[in-house]
Amino acid sequence: MEVTNDNSCSWINDLNPRTNITTLQSDKECEWLIIGAGYTGLSAARKLGELCPNKQVIIIDSQLAGEGASSRNSGYLVDTTLNDGFTSNKELENYKKKADIYKLGIEAVKKFIKQFQVDCDWNECGKYFASSNEEDKKILQNFSETLSKLGFEHNILFNKDLRKRLGTNFYNIALHTKGGILLHPGKLVRAMIDVLPENVNLYENSSLLNWKKNNSMINCNFKNGSIKTKKIIFATNGFLKSLGIKKNYNFPITLTASMTRSLTDKEFRSIGEPREWGVLPVKPMGATIRMTKDKRILIRNTAEVHNPYKMSKSVLDKRSIKQKIGIKKRFPQLPDDIVQSTWSGIVSRTRNSSQIFEKLDDNIFIAGCYNGSGIGVGTLFGEQIAIKASNEQSKEIRTIEARNKPTWLPPQPFLNLGIKTRLLYERIRARSEI
Ligand SMILES: Cc1cc2nc3c(=O)[nH]c(=O)nc-3n(C[C@H](O)[C@H](O)[C@H](O)COP(=O)(O)OP(=O)(O)OC[C@H]3O[C@@H](n4cnc5c(N)ncnc54)[C@H](O)[C@@H]3O)c2cc1C
């Protein structure tokens, strides 16, 4: 089965169409094979190119490279994620381990854009965790205590300030963290494709159908050819489970988002001409909403269990209506017809929100499951899994491996039933914030 995604995503439409696209049409052999060309796979390929310049590396993707979740996300490079406060030092310690990984993720992306002079609309403007519900103050105060203990600069803001900064009267309370970065996810991943080293060959529109390890070689079959490789890295994130990889430890979730056209000067004035900003919800199923540097509004307010291979146009259109309502609630003065594109994307989750980073078997490696932090953590994990697979060590690997490991998930149909019930519960809790 092939990954066929909708082709309407403003981030992708902003970029020049690619021309140098090669599909696998014959049988090949290589030293290294990477499955999946998003932030993780491309970062692994770049690092392997650097570590083993004389070895043949192949990276292959079902669709066009980078055009999965890596181009379809909301563009928050996060330093922290929200929690409801901690009751024990052990919990605080675990949160710190996670934050240490986010920090390394930010450093990895920063280093990449500096080294290759990448323009991806980088803006160190921080991010808001915001709510219209004043009762969420308690959650934000607890979170503030956690951030203070760990030395993260932040402050709590109320309606009047928020109205000025965000151009909407919707939010009554927010916590602003200084460390978050906003960027253009499509430009970032496109740069990762453009700088692939010479010994790396990229094949696209070529889906891995099945794979098998035979003694020291791994045989991979695609529609129009096969690849025999000595070592393999799986970087398919939301599609790990459908390839049978760590299938009792991760599951895919489908998200949808919409983006408006740029606001006209008059429309922009009507909302008070705010600077670029990004809001994350206090309740997990609330809306992520962002004002881009070129005055577009992005909103993501759905997360669901869905077939990860395709979302039909009619289902996507229904999600788009929810997003138009979400924008209207926050900006009633703007016209109704300003949404320019709506798209879906697949992320991978684990039960305890921990990531996967490991050697599955001799010469078989996996990295994935970042939930909403894949821009930084995917870039970091891609580079570091390449180092691990080359039998090298690094301080980053030690930090990554100090985290909690993903916990076991129940089999189907109990798994989907459990996830759907949880999502429904969270949706009800966040109903005013969608
Ligand atoms: C709407 C949305 C909003 C998000 N917002 C944020 C955010 O603000 N900040 C953040 O950090 N993260 C965010 N994320 C998550 C982030 O996009 C992902 O964590 C990140 O893209 C993961 O990168 P990756 O390279 O591991 O996976 P992907 O980008 O998903 O790449 C995996 C690739 O594997 C390919 N593949 C799958 N199966 C096969 C196969 N059988 N054969 C060959 N190739 C295959 C796919 O085509 C895909 O290109 C968001 C995601 C979505 C969808």
The ligand as an SDF file (V2000), in Angstrom:
LIG
                    3D

 53 58  0  0  0  0  0  0  0  0999 V2000
   -0.3780   19.0500   11.5440 C   0  0  0  0  0  0  0  0  0  0  0  0
    0.8980   18.7590   12.2720 C   0  0  0  0  0  0  0  0  0  0  0  0
    1.4180   19.7000   13.1550 C   0  0  0  0  0  0  0  0  0  0  0  0
    2.6210   19.4370   13.8340 C   0  0  0  0  0  0  0  0  0  0  0  0
    3.2090   20.4470   14.5490 N   0  0  0  0  0  0  0  0  0  0  0  0
    4.4700   20.2890   15.0260 C   0  0  0  0  0  0  0  0  0  0  0  0
    5.1720   21.3930   15.5720 C   0  0  0  0  0  0  0  0  0  0  0  0
    4.6810   22.5200   15.6090 O   0  0  0  0  0  0  0  0  0  0  0  0
    6.4270   21.1650   16.0560 N   0  0  0  0  0  0  0  0  0  0  0  0
    7.0370   19.9430   15.9680 C   0  0  0  0  0  0  0  0  0  0  0  0
    8.1930   19.8020   16.4110 O   0  0  0  0  0  0  0  0  0  0  0  0
    6.3950   18.8950   15.4160 N   0  0  0  0  0  0  0  0  0  0  0  0
    5.1410   19.0350   14.9180 C   0  0  0  0  0  0  0  0  0  0  0  0
    4.5170   17.9900   14.3000 N   0  0  0  0  0  0  0  0  0  0  0  0
    5.1900   16.6810   14.2540 C   0  0  0  0  0  0  0  0  0  0  0  0
    6.3460   16.6540   13.2450 C   0  0  0  0  0  0  0  0  0  0  0  0
    5.8960   17.0820   11.9870 O   0  0  0  0  0  0  0  0  0  0  0  0
    6.9070   15.2310   13.1510 C   0  0  0  0  0  0  0  0  0  0  0  0
    7.2780   14.8010   14.4420 O   0  0  0  0  0  0  0  0  0  0  0  0
    8.1280   15.1740   12.2510 C   0  0  0  0  0  0  0  0  0  0  0  0
    7.8060   15.5940   10.9450 O   0  0  0  0  0  0  0  0  0  0  0  0
    8.6850   13.7640   12.2200 C   0  0  0  0  0  0  0  0  0  0  0  0
    9.6910   13.7140   11.2280 O   0  0  0  0  0  0  0  0  0  0  0  0
   10.1060   12.3140   10.6250 P   0  0  0  0  0  0  0  0  0  0  0  0
   11.1460   12.5370    9.6250 O   0  0  0  0  0  0  0  0  0  0  0  0
   10.4340   11.3620   11.7310 O   0  0  0  0  0  0  0  0  0  0  0  0
    8.7570   11.7420    9.9750 O   0  0  0  0  0  0  0  0  0  0  0  0
    7.9800   12.1910    8.6470 P   0  0  0  0  0  0  0  0  0  0  0  0
    8.1700   13.5910    8.3090 O   0  0  0  0  0  0  0  0  0  0  0  0
    6.5930   11.6740    8.8350 O   0  0  0  0  0  0  0  0  0  0  0  0
    8.7200   11.3380    7.5420 O   0  0  0  0  0  0  0  0  0  0  0  0
    8.5410    9.9540    7.4310 C   0  0  0  0  0  0  0  0  0  0  0  0
    8.5800    9.6040    5.9660 C   0  0  0  0  0  0  0  0  0  0  0  0
    8.4870    8.1680    5.8280 O   0  0  0  0  0  0  0  0  0  0  0  0
    7.8550    7.9190    4.6100 C   0  0  0  0  0  0  0  0  0  0  0  0
    7.3580    6.5420    4.5800 N   0  0  0  0  0  0  0  0  0  0  0  0
    6.3520    6.0030    5.3190 C   0  0  0  0  0  0  0  0  0  0  0  0
    6.1740    4.7020    5.0030 N   0  0  0  0  0  0  0  0  0  0  0  0
    7.1020    4.4030    4.0530 C   0  0  0  0  0  0  0  0  0  0  0  0
    7.4050    3.2300    3.3090 C   0  0  0  0  0  0  0  0  0  0  0  0
    6.7180    2.0910    3.4770 N   0  0  0  0  0  0  0  0  0  0  0  0
    8.4030    3.2890    2.3890 N   0  0  0  0  0  0  0  0  0  0  0  0
    9.1140    4.4510    2.2060 C   0  0  0  0  0  0  0  0  0  0  0  0
    8.8540    5.5900    2.8880 N   0  0  0  0  0  0  0  0  0  0  0  0
    7.8570    5.5640    3.7890 C   0  0  0  0  0  0  0  0  0  0  0  0
    6.7350    8.9560    4.5620 C   0  0  0  0  0  0  0  0  0  0  0  0
    6.3060    9.1620    3.2340 O   0  0  0  0  0  0  0  0  0  0  0  0
    7.3910   10.1740    5.1880 C   0  0  0  0  0  0  0  0  0  0  0  0
    7.8640   11.0990    4.2340 O   0  0  0  0  0  0  0  0  0  0  0  0
    3.2860   18.1830   13.6520 C   0  0  0  0  0  0  0  0  0  0  0  0
    2.7530   17.2490   12.7650 C   0  0  0  0  0  0  0  0  0  0  0  0
    1.5800   17.5210   12.0910 C   0  0  0  0  0  0  0  0  0  0  0  0
    1.0440   16.4910   11.1220 C   0  0  0  0  0  0  0  0  0  0  0  0
  1  2  1  0
  2  3  1  0
  2 52  2  0
  3  4  2  0
  4  5  1  0
  4 50  1  0
  5  6  2  0
  6  7  1  0
  6 13  1  0
  7  8  2  0
  7  9  1  0
  9 10  1  0
 10 11  2  0
 10 12  1  0
 12 13  2  0
 13 14  1  0
 14 15  1  0
 14 50  1  0
 15 16  1  0
 16 17  1  0
 16 18  1  0
 18 19  1  0
 18 20  1  0
 20 21  1  0
 20 22  1  0
 22 23  1  0
 23 24  1  0
 24 25  2  0
 24 26  1  0
 24 27  1  0
 27 28  1  0
 28 29  2  0
 28 30  1  0
 28 31  1  0
 31 32  1  0
 32 33  1  0
 33 34  1  0
 33 48  1  0
 34 35  1  0
 35 36  1  0
 35 46  1  0
 36 37  1  0
 36 45  1  0
 37 38  2  0
 38 39  1  0
 39 40  1  0
 39 45  2  0
 40 41  1  0
 40 42  2  0
 42 43  1  0
 43 44  2  0
 44 45  1  0
 46 47  1  0
 46 48  1  0
 48 49  1  0
 50 51  2  0
 51 52  1  0
 52 53  1  0
M  END
$$$$
